[in-house]
Amino acid sequence: MGVPHAEPKSNQLFWKNVGLRGGIASVTKPDKEVLLQAALDGKINLGKVFTKIFDLDHIQDAYKAMSNRDAIKSLIIVNDK
């Protein structure tokens, strides 16, 4: 899960004997396939995942919204016109 970008107060954590760990957590290919199928079947409410929607012409705005923390995840709609 994403964490806000900030300097941790490591001195406070140290004296409370608290450890802070992090790392990448990429989704494996089988997990991606299961999640995609669940989304396509309507078993996952994507409205709880995506907080803003953009069309392909405004993809840069989508990245900016996520960078500014205005969106958790941006959904890009690709439309064949």
Beta strands, then each sheet from edge to edge (+ up, - down):
strand 1: 52-55
strand 2: 74-77
sheet 1: 1+ 2+
end
